[in-house]
Amino acid sequence: MAISVPLSGTMVAPKGALSNQVMSTGEDELVLISASPISQLDRVLPGAMHYPEEYGSIENSLGKDGDFLDVICLNDNPTFPGCHLPIRIIGVLKMIDDGEEDNKILAVNAVNSRFQNINDLKNVSSGKLDEIANFFLRYKELEKKEVKIFGWGNKKEAKEILARGQYLYLKHQELVRKGPNHKKKLVEMLKEEEINLSSSI
C-alpha cells in the first residue's frame, strides 16, 4: 500500500530514520512513513546514550503532552527517511515525562520474518524490555527533568491508548495544525477536559 501524505513536524530516531511518522492502516498494523524529504534534527541527547530501537510517532493521534503518540519499533536494521515500514503493535511503556503523560507504544517490524513470532510482550525478552524502560528512565537526567516509569501495558492497553489518541486528534485537529506555538494552549485544554471528565464520573 503506497501512502503519500503532506505532513509537518520533527522527531527523533536512533539509527537514521529522522522525521519519521506512523499512519494507522488497520487494527494491528501501522505504516512508518517519512514526514518530509528533508530531515530536521529535533534534539541531541546530552548524555552518552542512544535510542535502543527505531523511534517515531503516530500521525493523526494526540497524546496528553500535546504531541503525536510515540512509537518504539523493534527492528534489526536502520530505516531511512522516506522508508515505509509496516509495524505490529505489541504493548506500551506507561510513563510520565517532565510532569506529562508520555506513553511509548511498542511495535515490531511486520515485514521482517525475524519478528514474525513476536505478537505480544511475552514474546520479547525481559532484558530488552528492561533496556528500553531504563533508557527512558535515564535519558533526561542531565536536563534535570524527571521521568517516572509505571511499567509495561499489554497490546490491548496499547490499542486503547491509540484509539483515545486518534479521538483526541479528531477533536482538536484544528488547533494541532496551527503548529507548536499553540502547544501550551492545547495541553491546557487536554488537562481541563480530563479534570472535567473525572469530576463527572
C-alpha positions in Angstrom: 0.0 0.0 0.0 1.5 3.3 -1.1 0.9 6.3 1.1 1.6 9.9 0.3 0.6 12.5 2.9 1.6 16.1 3.3 2.9 16.1 6.9 4.9 18.5 9.0 6.8 18.2 12.3 10.0 16.8 13.5 11.0 13.8 15.7 14.0 11.8 16.7 15.2 8.4 15.5 18.1 6.4 16.9 19.6 4.9 13.8 19.0 7.2 11.0 15.2 7.4 10.4 14.8 11.1 11.1 11.5 12.9 10.7 9.5 9.6 10.5 5.8 9.3 11.3 3.4 6.5 11.5 -0.1 6.3 9.9 -2.7 3.8 11.0 -3.8 1.3 8.3 -5.7 -1.3 10.4 -6.3 -2.9 13.7 -2.8 -4.4 14.1 -0.6 -2.7 11.6 0.7 0.8 11.0 2.9 2.2 8.4 6.0 4.2 9.3 6.4 7.0 6.7 8.7 9.9 6.2 7.2 13.3 7.2 9.3 15.2 4.8 12.0 14.6 2.2 14.2 17.0 4.3 15.2 15.8 7.7 15.4 18.2 10.6 17.2 17.4 13.8 14.9 17.8 16.7 17.2 17.3 19.6 20.6 15.8 20.6 20.7 13.6 23.7 23.0 15.3 26.3 24.4 12.1 27.8 26.4 9.2 26.4 23.2 7.3 25.3 21.3 6.4 22.2 17.8 5.3 21.5 17.7 1.5 21.8 15.3 1.0 18.8 13.7 2.9 15.9 11.6 5.8 17.2 8.8 7.7 15.5 5.3 8.9 16.1 1.7 8.1 15.1 0.2 10.7 12.7 -3.4 11.8 13.3 -3.1 10.9 17.0 -2.7 13.1 20.1 -1.1 12.4 23.5 -1.8 14.3 26.7 1.6 16.1 26.2 0.2 17.8 23.1 2.4 15.7 20.7 1.6 12.8 18.4 1.8 9.4 20.2 5.3 8.0 20.2 6.3 4.5 18.8 9.3 2.3 19.6 9.8 -0.2 16.7 11.9 -3.3 17.2 14.0 -3.7 14.1 17.3 -5.3 13.3 18.4 -2.7 10.7 18.3 1.1 10.5 15.5 2.6 8.4 15.9 5.8 6.4 13.9 9.0 5.5 11.2 8.1 3.0 11.0 4.4 4.2 7.5 2.8 4.5 7.7 0.4 7.4 4.6 -1.7 8.4 4.6 -2.4 12.1 2.6 -4.5 14.5 1.6 -3.2 18.0 2.5 -5.4 20.9 2.4 -3.2 24.0 3.0 0.1 25.6 5.5 1.6 28.1 3.5 3.7 30.5 5.4 6.8 31.8 5.3 10.4 32.9 7.9 12.7 31.3 8.5 16.1 32.9 5.1 16.0 34.6 3.1 15.0 31.5 1.8 11.6 30.4 4.0 10.4 27.5 3.4 6.7 26.8 5.5 4.9 24.3 3.7 2.3 22.1 5.9 -0.7 21.4 5.8 -2.4 18.0 7.8 -4.7 15.7 8.7 -4.6 12.0 5.8 -6.5 10.5 7.6 -7.3 7.2 10.7 -8.8 8.8 10.4 -12.6 9.1 12.8 -12.5 12.1 9.9 -10.8 14.1 7.0 -13.0 12.8 6.6 -14.8 16.1 6.6 -11.6 18.2 2.9 -10.8 18.7 2.8 -9.8 22.3 5.0 -8.5 25.1 5.6 -12.1 26.4 7.5 -12.8 23.1 10.0 -10.1 23.9 12.9 -10.9 26.4 12.7 -9.2 29.8 16.2 -7.9 29.1 15.1 -6.0 26.0 12.1 -4.6 27.9 14.3 -3.5 30.8 16.8 -1.9 28.4 14.0 0.2 26.8 12.5 1.2 30.1 15.9 2.0 31.6 16.7 4.3 28.6 13.6 6.4 29.0 14.0 6.5 32.8 17.5 8.0 32.4 17.6 9.8 29.1 16.7 13.3 30.5 18.7 13.1 33.8 21.3 15.7 32.5 18.4 18.0 31.6 17.2 17.8 35.2 13.8 16.5 34.0 12.1 13.8 36.0 10.8 10.7 34.2 8.6 8.1 36.0 8.1 4.6 34.6 4.9 2.7 35.6 5.7 -0.5 33.7 4.5 -2.2 30.6 1.0 -2.5 29.4 -0.2 -5.2 27.1 -1.4 -5.0 23.4 -5.0 -4.3 24.5 -3.9 -1.3 26.6 -1.7 0.0 23.7 -4.6 -0.1 21.3 -6.9 1.6 23.8 -4.3 4.4 24.1 -4.0 4.6 20.3 -7.8 4.8 19.9 -8.0 7.6 22.6 -5.2 9.5 20.9 -6.9 9.3 17.5 -10.2 10.5 19.0 -8.4 13.5 20.7 -6.7 14.3 17.4 -10.0 14.4 15.5 -11.5 16.6 18.3 -8.6 19.1 18.4 -7.0 18.8 14.9 -7.6 22.5 14.0 -5.5 23.6 17.0 -2.9 20.9 16.3 -2.5 22.1 12.7 -1.7 25.6 13.9 1.7 24.3 15.0 4.0 24.2 18.0 3.3 27.8 19.1 -0.2 26.6 20.2 1.0 23.5 22.0 0.8 25.1 25.5 -2.8 26.0 24.9 -3.5 22.5 23.6 -2.0 20.8 26.7 -4.0 23.1 29.0 -7.3 22.1 27.1 -6.5 18.4 27.4 -5.8 18.7 31.1 -9.0 20.7 31.6 -11.0 18.1 29.7 -9.5 15.3 31.8 -10.4 17.1 35.1 -14.0 17.7 33.8 -14.3 14.0 32.8 -13.0 12.9 36.2 -15.4 15.1 38.1 -18.4 13.9 36.1 -17.8 10.2 36.9 
